Amino acid sequence: MKLKKLIGITFIALTGLTSAFAKEAYFDGEDYNIEVIYEEEVSPSDAFFVRMTVTSKKKIKTEQVKATAELFGEKKRLDKSNFYFLGQKKKTASMIELLTGIPVSTWTSAQDGKIVVTYTLDDSGEKSFELPVKITKREFDHYTIEMNEQMTNVSTTTNPKKVEQSKRLNEVICSIDPNGVYDLEGFIQPVKSTRITSPYGQRRVYVYPSGKKTTGLHTGKDFGVPTGTEVYAVAGGKVHIAENRILTGFTVVIEHLPGLYTMYYHNSELKVNEGDIVKQGDVIALSGATGFATGPHCHWEARLNTLPLDPDFFTRNYTFKTLSK
């Protein structure tokens, strides 16, 4: 059901607030007002984050509040994500703040679209409104990797431990805890070096000793650093994985927001344990070349609702705190 009580909507460009294409929308209703700040324009491998602040003339029962955001392209729905509370602990409130992020796959083509926000605040039923958005074109690098025997064995050999590690990693990144709000700041880089050996989104061709070829996607960003380089938590969060894995070596996985995780692969040593709460800038590992690696480096990866995104999206003067007045 479309929102009938809203009597006006205003869009205001907010250059430099969260990103170059942030916009603000106001919805004025009889019983409550809604302020929305969101990205109007992103590229494949980025995300549309939407922050919604509801101010009501009467108390809102937080247990009744539900909200989702659906991203539609020109021909079909592309993705969907649920909103979660930001610091809301009380059972009733006259103001609530909600946030959600919708990832845009690296394979998505440039197109105009819309975000449909559907929500329930009380027993008056479901309401919705639309936000116009645009997905721009982006090109990615291509690269060929000549596989040696050792690399081939690590990548192709299947054993129960490798299968179990893959299953556990998938279970972690598929988990979306609505209470998992640990840090609203933008990301920093995981190492001090600026030497990039493999960019995010690189389309790869793997050539094996037998002559066989396979294709793949580089889902992270590689920094070429010597073994033993300090690796930092890019934002505050909870450590969900800190272990030695067959493919990714000594690995750390941190949750920052519901459904938003970062991964750090191929380390030589771990400095955190599973369950630790870390702050932005804490040393979590020392870099290395463990697992499936051609040399010492720090592989940094970001995933939102399981999709690998360009981690640099979260470092571009971005902060979730400024998604509200």
C-alpha positions as CSV (number, residue, x, y, z in Angstrom):
1,M,0.0,0.0,0.0
2,K,1.4,3.4,-0.9
3,L,1.9,5.9,1.8
4,K,-1.2,8.2,1.7
5,K,-0.6,10.4,4.8
6,L,2.6,12.0,3.5
7,I,1.7,15.4,2.2
8,G,5.1,16.5,0.8
9,I,8.5,15.3,-0.3
10,T,11.6,17.4,-0.8
11,F,15.0,16.3,-2.2
12,I,18.2,18.2,-1.4
13,A,21.6,17.4,-2.7
14,L,24.3,17.1,0.0
15,T,27.6,17.3,-1.8
16,G,30.4,16.1,0.5
17,L,28.2,14.9,3.3
18,T,28.6,11.1,2.8
19,S,29.7,10.8,-0.8
20,A,29.6,13.0,-3.9
21,F,26.1,11.9,-4.7
22,A,24.4,11.9,-1.3
23,K,20.8,13.2,-1.2
24,E,18.3,14.1,1.5
25,A,14.6,13.6,1.3
26,Y,11.9,14.8,3.6
27,F,8.5,13.3,4.0
28,D,5.9,15.3,5.9
29,G,3.0,13.5,7.4
30,E,0.1,14.1,9.8
31,D,1.4,12.1,12.7
32,Y,5.1,11.8,11.9
33,N,7.9,13.1,9.7
34,I,10.6,11.1,7.9
35,E,14.1,12.3,7.0
36,V,16.0,10.1,4.6
37,I,19.6,10.4,3.5
38,Y,21.0,8.0,0.9
39,E,23.4,7.6,-2.0
40,E,21.8,8.7,-5.2
41,E,24.5,7.4,-7.6
42,V,26.9,4.5,-7.2
43,S,29.0,2.1,-9.3
44,P,28.9,-1.7,-9.5
45,S,30.7,-3.1,-6.4
46,D,29.5,-0.2,-4.3
47,A,26.4,0.0,-2.2
48,F,23.3,2.1,-1.6
49,F,23.1,3.0,2.1
50,V,19.9,4.5,3.3
51,R,19.4,6.1,6.7
52,M,15.9,6.9,7.9
53,T,15.0,9.1,10.9
54,V,11.4,9.0,12.0
55,T,10.1,11.7,14.3
56,S,6.6,11.1,15.7
57,K,4.0,13.2,17.6
58,K,3.2,10.1,19.6
59,K,5.3,7.3,21.0
60,I,6.3,4.5,18.6
61,K,6.4,1.0,19.8
62,T,9.8,-0.2,18.6
63,E,8.7,-3.9,18.5
64,Q,6.2,-3.0,15.8
65,V,8.7,-1.2,13.6
66,K,9.7,-3.1,10.4
67,A,11.3,-1.7,7.3
68,T,12.9,-3.0,4.1
69,A,14.6,-1.4,1.1
70,E,14.3,-3.0,-2.4
71,L,16.6,-1.9,-5.3
72,F,15.0,-2.1,-8.7
73,G,16.8,-1.7,-12.0
74,E,15.2,-0.9,-15.3
75,K,13.9,-4.4,-15.8
76,K,13.9,-6.3,-12.5
77,R,14.5,-6.2,-8.8
78,L,18.3,-6.3,-8.1
79,D,18.4,-6.9,-4.3
80,K,16.6,-6.4,-1.0
81,S,17.8,-5.5,2.5
82,N,16.2,-5.0,5.9
83,F,16.7,-1.9,8.1
84,Y,18.1,-2.2,11.6
85,F,18.0,0.2,14.5
86,L,20.9,2.5,15.4
87,G,21.2,2.7,19.2
88,Q,17.5,2.2,19.8
89,K,17.1,0.3,23.1
90,K,13.8,1.6,24.5
91,K,10.5,-0.1,23.9
92,T,8.8,3.2,22.9
93,A,10.3,6.3,21.4
94,S,9.3,9.5,19.7
95,M,12.3,9.3,17.4
96,I,13.9,6.3,15.8
97,E,16.9,5.9,13.5
98,L,17.2,3.1,11.0
99,L,20.0,2.1,8.6
100,T,20.4,-0.4,5.8
101,G,22.8,-1.1,2.9
102,I,22.0,-2.7,-0.5
103,P,25.0,-4.0,-2.3
104,V,25.4,-3.6,-6.1
105,S,27.0,-6.7,-7.7
106,T,30.2,-6.2,-9.7
107,W,28.4,-7.7,-12.7
108,T,25.5,-5.1,-12.7
109,S,25.2,-2.9,-15.8
110,A,24.8,0.8,-15.8
111,Q,21.1,1.8,-15.5
112,D,18.6,4.1,-13.8
113,G,16.6,2.6,-11.0
114,K,14.8,3.2,-7.7
115,I,14.8,2.1,-4.1
116,V,11.4,1.3,-2.7
117,V,11.3,1.7,1.1
118,T,8.5,-0.3,2.7
119,Y,7.8,0.2,6.4
120,T,5.5,-0.4,9.3
121,L,5.5,1.9,12.4
122,D,2.3,0.9,14.1
123,D,-0.9,-1.0,13.6
124,S,-2.1,1.3,10.8
125,G,-0.5,-1.0,8.2
126,E,2.3,-1.0,5.7
127,K,3.4,2.1,3.8
128,S,6.1,2.9,1.2
129,F,7.9,5.5,-0.8
130,E,10.4,5.6,-3.6
131,L,13.9,7.1,-4.0
132,P,15.3,7.6,-7.5
133,V,18.9,6.2,-8.0
134,K,21.4,5.6,-10.7
135,I,24.0,2.9,-11.3
136,T,27.0,4.2,-13.3
137,K,29.3,2.2,-15.6
138,R,32.6,0.9,-14.3
139,E,35.5,-0.9,-16.0
140,F,37.7,-3.5,-14.3
141,D,41.2,-4.8,-15.0
142,H,42.0,-8.2,-16.6
143,Y,45.0,-10.4,-15.6
144,T,46.4,-13.8,-16.4
145,I,48.0,-15.9,-13.6
146,E,50.4,-18.8,-14.5
147,M,49.8,-21.5,-11.9
148,N,52.7,-23.6,-10.6
149,E,52.3,-27.1,-9.2
150,Q,52.1,-26.0,-5.6
151,M,49.4,-23.3,-6.3
152,T,47.5,-25.9,-8.4
153,N,47.5,-28.4,-5.5
154,V,46.3,-25.8,-3.0
155,S,43.5,-24.5,-5.2
156,T,42.2,-27.8,-6.6
157,T,42.8,-30.4,-3.9
158,T,39.6,-31.2,-2.0
159,N,39.7,-32.5,1.6
160,P,37.2,-32.5,4.5
161,K,39.0,-29.8,6.4
162,K,39.0,-27.5,3.4
163,V,35.2,-28.1,2.8
164,E,34.5,-27.5,6.5
165,Q,36.4,-24.2,6.5
166,S,34.6,-23.0,3.4
167,K,31.2,-23.9,5.0
168,R,32.0,-22.0,8.2
169,L,33.2,-18.9,6.4
170,N,29.9,-18.9,4.3
171,E,27.9,-19.3,7.5
172,V,29.6,-16.3,9.0
173,I,29.2,-13.9,6.1
174,C,25.6,-15.1,5.5
175,S,24.7,-14.1,9.1
176,I,23.0,-10.8,9.6
177,D,22.7,-9.8,13.2
178,P,20.4,-6.8,13.6
179,N,22.1,-5.9,16.8
180,G,25.6,-6.1,15.3
181,V,26.2,-2.3,15.1
182,Y,29.8,-1.9,16.2
183,D,31.1,1.1,14.3
184,L,29.6,4.0,12.3
185,E,32.9,5.5,11.1
186,G,34.3,5.1,7.6
187,F,37.1,2.6,7.0
188,I,40.8,3.2,7.1
189,Q,43.3,1.2,5.1
190,P,44.5,-2.1,6.7
191,V,48.2,-1.3,6.1
192,K,50.2,1.9,5.8
193,S,51.6,0.9,2.4
194,T,50.0,2.3,-0.8
195,R,51.6,-0.3,-3.1
196,I,48.7,-2.2,-4.7
197,T,49.6,-5.5,-6.4
198,S,46.1,-6.6,-7.4
199,P,43.1,-4.2,-7.4
200,Y,39.6,-5.2,-6.4
201,G,37.4,-6.7,-9.2
202,Q,40.2,-7.9,-11.4
203,R,38.9,-10.4,-13.9
204,R,41.4,-13.3,-13.8
205,V,42.4,-16.2,-16.1
206,Y,44.2,-19.0,-14.3
207,V,46.5,-21.1,-16.6
208,Y,47.4,-24.5,-15.1
209,P,50.5,-26.6,-15.9
210,S,48.3,-29.0,-17.9
211,G,47.2,-26.1,-20.1
212,K,43.7,-26.0,-18.6
213,K,42.3,-22.5,-18.0
214,T,39.7,-21.2,-15.6
215,T,38.3,-17.8,-14.9
216,G,37.7,-15.9,-11.6
217,L,37.1,-12.6,-9.9
218,H,39.5,-11.0,-7.4
219,T,37.1,-10.2,-4.6
220,G,39.5,-8.1,-2.6
221,K,42.4,-5.6,-2.8
222,D,46.0,-6.8,-2.4
223,F,48.7,-4.6,-0.8
224,G,52.3,-5.7,-1.5
225,V,54.0,-5.6,1.9
226,P,56.8,-7.5,3.5
227,T,56.1,-10.5,5.8
228,G,55.5,-9.2,9.3
229,T,53.9,-5.9,8.3
230,E,51.2,-4.8,10.9
231,V,47.6,-5.3,9.7
232,Y,45.0,-3.0,11.2
233,A,41.3,-3.4,11.8
234,V,39.8,-0.9,9.3
235,A,36.9,-0.2,11.7
236,G,35.6,-1.3,15.1
237,G,33.9,-4.7,15.2
238,K,33.6,-8.2,16.4
239,V,36.1,-11.0,15.4
240,H,34.2,-14.0,14.0
241,I,37.1,-15.9,12.5
242,A,40.7,-16.0,13.5
243,E,42.3,-19.2,12.3
244,N,44.7,-20.8,9.8
245,R,42.8,-21.8,6.6
246,I,44.1,-23.9,3.7
247,L,43.2,-21.4,1.0
248,T,43.5,-18.1,2.8
249,G,46.2,-18.9,5.4
250,F,46.0,-17.1,8.7
251,T,42.7,-15.3,8.4
252,V,40.7,-12.7,10.3
253,V,37.0,-11.9,9.7
254,I,35.4,-9.0,11.4
255,E,31.8,-7.9,11.6
256,H,31.2,-4.1,11.6
257,L,27.5,-3.6,10.9
258,P,24.7,-6.1,10.3
259,G,25.8,-8.1,7.2
260,L,29.0,-6.0,6.7
261,Y,32.2,-7.9,7.2
262,T,35.9,-7.4,6.3
263,M,38.4,-10.2,5.7
264,Y,42.2,-10.2,6.0
265,Y,44.0,-13.1,4.3
266,H,47.5,-14.8,4.0
267,N,48.9,-13.4,7.2
268,S,51.9,-14.9,8.9
269,E,50.6,-14.4,12.5
270,L,47.3,-13.6,14.2
271,K,47.0,-11.0,17.0
272,V,43.3,-11.5,17.8
273,N,41.0,-14.3,18.8
274,E,37.5,-15.3,17.8
275,G,35.0,-13.3,19.9
276,D,37.3,-10.3,20.5
277,I,35.9,-6.8,20.1
278,V,38.4,-4.6,18.3
279,K,38.7,-0.8,17.7
280,Q,39.6,0.9,14.5
281,G,43.4,0.8,14.1
282,D,44.0,-2.2,16.4
283,V,46.7,-4.6,15.1
284,I,44.9,-7.8,14.2
285,A,47.6,-9.7,12.3
286,L,51.0,-9.6,10.7
287,S,51.1,-10.0,6.9
288,G,52.6,-13.0,5.1
289,A,52.2,-15.4,2.2
290,T,50.3,-18.3,3.8
291,G,47.6,-20.3,1.9
292,F,47.1,-19.7,-1.8
293,A,49.5,-16.8,-2.3
294,T,52.3,-16.0,-4.8
295,G,54.2,-13.7,-2.4
296,P,53.8,-11.7,0.8
297,H,50.9,-9.3,0.8
298,C,47.7,-8.3,2.6
299,H,44.5,-9.3,1.0
300,W,41.7,-7.1,2.2
301,E,38.1,-7.9,1.4
302,A,34.7,-6.4,2.2
303,R,31.3,-8.2,2.0
304,L,27.8,-6.8,2.5
305,N,25.0,-9.3,2.6
306,T,27.5,-11.9,1.2
307,L,28.4,-9.9,-1.9
308,P,32.0,-8.8,-2.3
309,L,32.3,-5.0,-2.7
310,D,35.1,-2.7,-3.4
311,P,36.5,-2.0,0.1
312,D,37.6,1.5,-1.1
313,F,34.0,2.5,-1.2
314,F,34.0,2.6,2.6
315,T,37.2,4.8,2.8
316,R,36.1,7.6,0.5
317,N,35.4,10.2,3.2
318,Y,32.5,8.0,4.2
319,T,30.9,7.9,7.7
320,F,27.5,6.5,8.6
321,K,27.3,9.0,11.5
322,T,26.8,11.9,9.0
323,L,23.8,10.0,7.5
324,S,21.7,12.0,9.9
325,K,21.4,15.6,11.2
